[in-house]
C-alpha cells in the first residue's frame, strides 16, 4: 500500500510526511527511504491500524544527504 511511485519518486504523501516531520518534530527525512516509511506510518495511523494509545518506534536510519537532491519538490 505504501510503495508510492517507486524508488526515488516523490509522491504527495511522501512530500507531506517529510514536511510534517520537519515542521512538527525537527526531524529531517529523505524522500527515498525514511520519507516513504513516515508516509506509511501516517497512513496506518489514519486508517486506524495504529491506535492513539499504541507505542510506535520510528527508526530513522539516515539518508539526510538525499534530502537536498529533492529540495525543489519539497519547498513551498
C-alpha positions, 0 to 999 in steps of 0.5 A, a space after each residue: 500500500 505504501 510503495 508510492 511511485 517507486 524508488 526515488 519518486 516523490 509522491 504527495 504523501 511522501 512530500 507531506 510526511 517529510 514536511 510534517 516531520 520537519 515542521 512538527 518534530 525537527 526531524 529531517 527525512 529523505 524522500 527515498 527511504 525514511 520519507 516513504 516509511 513516515 508516509 506509511 506510518 501516517 497512513 496506518 495511523 489514519 486508517 486506524 491500524 495504529 491506535 492513539 494509545 499504541 507505542 510506535 518506534 520510528 527508526 530513522 536510519 539516515 539518508 539526510 544527504 538525499 534530502 537536498 537532491 529533492 529540495 525543489 519538490 519539497 519547498 513551498 
